[in-house]
């Protein structure tokens, strides 16, 4: 009985520490009267090299930490040419030094290491740029542009990867 209590407290402690290191954040935007939300674990640099090291090039990455990054949309979307029906998805990325792909996956609720490509809805190229001021805590921003258009942007360290989104009629 005592061992069970110690084990339970240990698990709770580890879970609480992990949550503090990479809190679950979200970004939402309303475009054309429809809400789009991305929720993600937001890790910090904490003195580490990120791109090409902690986030290895050429490997699928969950675009965050802990639970995989999720997308919920009340509208059908066009994400840089990929038709995404309204619903819930998981977002993954495939970062490379000069090119990133955004992967929209139909499987939801998985841990950040549980990627299965058989559930991919599709992959699209992301726009990459170097930002001058390093971003300590990874962030994903959804912003509205003109009309039914918006942007999804992931920023961390000195990299920003973005992709246009359009709410379809």
C-alpha positions as CSV (number, residue, x, y, z in Angstrom):
1,X,0.0,0.0,0.0
2,X,2.8,2.4,0.9
3,X,4.6,1.6,-2.3
4,X,1.5,2.4,-4.3
5,X,1.2,5.9,-2.6
6,X,4.9,6.6,-3.3
7,X,4.5,5.5,-7.0
8,X,1.4,7.6,-7.4
9,X,3.0,10.7,-5.9
10,X,6.1,10.2,-8.1
11,X,4.0,10.0,-11.3
12,X,2.1,13.1,-10.3
13,X,5.3,15.0,-9.5
14,X,6.9,14.0,-12.8
15,X,3.7,14.9,-14.7
16,X,3.5,18.3,-13.0
17,X,7.2,19.1,-13.8
18,X,6.8,18.1,-17.4
19,X,3.7,20.3,-17.7
20,X,5.6,23.3,-16.3
21,X,8.5,22.9,-18.7
22,X,6.2,22.7,-21.8
23,X,2.8,24.2,-20.9
24,X,-0.1,23.4,-23.2
25,X,-1.0,26.6,-25.1
26,X,-3.4,27.3,-27.9
27,X,-4.0,29.9,-30.6
28,X,-7.4,30.6,-32.1
29,X,-8.7,32.8,-34.9
30,X,-12.2,33.4,-36.3
31,X,-12.2,33.7,-40.1
32,X,-15.4,34.0,-42.1
33,X,-17.4,33.4,-38.8
34,X,-15.7,30.1,-38.3
35,X,-13.3,29.3,-35.4
36,X,-9.9,27.5,-36.0
37,X,-7.8,26.4,-33.0
38,X,-4.4,24.9,-32.7
39,X,-3.3,23.5,-29.3
40,X,0.3,22.5,-28.6
41,X,2.9,21.8,-25.9
42,X,5.2,24.9,-25.9
43,X,8.8,23.8,-25.1
44,X,11.6,26.4,-24.3
45,X,15.1,26.6,-25.6
46,X,16.7,26.7,-22.1
47,X,20.1,27.2,-23.5
48,X,19.8,24.3,-26.0
49,X,20.4,24.3,-29.8
50,X,17.0,23.6,-31.3
51,X,16.9,23.4,-35.1
52,X,19.0,20.5,-36.4
53,X,19.7,19.3,-32.9
54,X,16.7,18.9,-30.5
55,X,14.5,19.1,-33.5
56,X,16.4,17.0,-36.0
57,X,16.3,17.7,-39.7
58,X,14.7,15.2,-41.9
59,X,12.6,13.6,-39.2
60,X,8.9,14.0,-38.5
61,X,8.4,16.3,-35.5
62,X,5.1,16.9,-33.5
63,X,5.6,20.7,-33.6
64,X,5.6,21.0,-29.9
65,X,6.0,18.7,-26.8
66,X,4.1,16.1,-24.9
67,X,0.7,15.6,-26.5
68,X,0.8,16.0,-30.3
69,X,-0.3,19.3,-31.7
70,X,-4.0,19.5,-32.6
71,X,-6.0,21.4,-35.1
72,X,-9.8,21.9,-34.7
73,X,-11.7,23.7,-37.4
74,X,-15.4,24.6,-37.7
75,X,-14.9,25.2,-41.5
76,X,-13.5,23.4,-44.5
77,X,-10.0,24.8,-45.1
78,X,-7.5,25.1,-47.8
79,X,-4.0,24.9,-46.3
80,X,-1.6,25.9,-49.0
81,X,-3.5,23.8,-51.6
82,X,-4.5,20.9,-49.3
83,X,-8.3,20.6,-48.8
84,X,-9.0,20.0,-45.1
85,X,-12.6,19.2,-44.2
86,X,-14.0,20.7,-40.9
87,X,-13.1,18.5,-37.9
88,X,-10.2,17.5,-35.7
89,X,-6.7,16.7,-36.8
90,X,-3.1,16.4,-35.6
91,X,-0.4,18.6,-37.1
92,X,3.2,17.3,-37.6
93,X,6.1,18.9,-39.4
94,X,9.0,17.6,-41.4
95,X,11.8,20.2,-40.9
96,X,14.8,20.5,-43.1
97,X,17.4,23.3,-43.2
98,X,15.8,25.1,-46.1
99,X,12.4,23.5,-46.4
100,X,9.6,22.4,-44.0
101,X,6.5,20.4,-44.7
102,X,3.3,20.6,-42.6
103,X,1.6,17.3,-42.2
104,X,-2.1,17.2,-41.5
105,X,-3.0,13.8,-40.0
106,X,-6.5,12.4,-39.3
107,X,-5.5,10.5,-36.2
108,X,-6.0,12.5,-33.0
109,X,-5.2,12.2,-29.3
110,X,-1.7,10.8,-29.7
111,X,1.5,11.4,-27.8
112,X,4.2,13.4,-29.6
113,X,6.1,10.2,-30.6
114,X,3.0,8.3,-32.0
115,X,3.1,9.5,-35.6
116,X,1.6,7.1,-38.2
117,X,1.7,8.3,-41.8
118,X,-1.1,6.0,-42.9
119,X,-3.5,8.6,-41.4
120,X,-2.0,11.5,-43.3
121,X,-4.6,13.7,-45.1
122,X,-1.7,15.4,-46.8
123,X,1.6,17.4,-46.7
124,X,2.2,21.0,-47.8
125,X,5.3,23.2,-48.1
126,X,5.8,25.8,-45.4
127,X,7.4,29.2,-46.0
128,X,10.6,29.5,-43.9
129,X,12.4,32.6,-42.7
130,X,15.1,33.4,-40.3
131,X,14.1,35.8,-37.5
132,X,16.7,38.0,-35.8
133,X,15.5,37.9,-32.2
134,X,15.5,34.3,-30.9
135,X,12.1,33.0,-29.7
136,X,12.7,31.3,-26.3
137,X,9.4,29.5,-26.0
138,X,8.0,27.9,-29.1
139,X,4.8,29.4,-30.3
140,X,2.2,28.8,-32.9
141,X,0.1,31.8,-34.0
142,X,-3.1,31.8,-36.1
143,X,-3.9,35.2,-37.6
144,X,-6.6,36.5,-39.8
145,X,-5.6,38.3,-43.0
146,X,-8.0,39.8,-45.6
147,X,-11.3,38.2,-46.5
148,X,-11.4,34.5,-45.8
149,X,-7.6,34.2,-45.5
150,X,-5.3,33.7,-42.6
151,X,-1.9,32.4,-41.6
152,X,-0.5,29.7,-39.4
153,X,3.0,30.4,-38.1
154,X,5.3,28.4,-35.9
155,X,8.3,30.3,-34.4
156,X,11.1,28.9,-32.3
157,X,14.8,29.8,-31.9
158,X,15.5,31.8,-35.0
159,X,13.2,30.0,-37.4
160,X,9.6,30.8,-38.5
161,X,7.7,28.4,-40.6
162,X,4.4,29.6,-41.9
163,X,1.6,28.5,-44.2
164,X,-1.4,30.3,-45.6
165,X,-4.9,29.1,-44.7
166,X,-8.2,29.9,-46.4
167,X,-11.7,29.2,-45.1
168,X,-13.7,27.7,-47.9
169,X,-17.3,28.7,-48.6
